[in-house]
């Protein structure tokens, strides 16, 4: 995602990183930061909203809905804060 963003919106930076041979390392670093932030956000949201393994055992449908909502919000935050900057 970040590479596509750079190509479409930050062409000078994309070209500079590409010609310096740093584009793929830069994208890998951004992806690692994004994955780490996503995992952290999901865990924090699960904890603050009471989404537990016990809930998963007792009411799987509710747990799935809550997890999808949490993951969607976390993905939006990560994209806004890391991917599209």
Residue pairs with C-beta under 8 A, 6 or more apart in sequence:
1 79
1 83
2 27
2 30
2 31
2 34
2 82
2 83
2 84
3 14
3 23
3 27
5 83
5 84
6 13
6 14
6 17
6 23
7 14
14 23
17 23
17 26
30 82
30 83
33 82
34 78
34 82
34 83
37 77
37 78
37 81
37 82
38 74
38 75
38 78
41 73
41 74
41 77
41 78
42 70
42 71
42 74
45 51
45 70
45 73
45 74
46 52
46 67
46 70
49 66
49 70
51 63
51 66
51 67
51 70
55 62
55 63
55 66
56 63
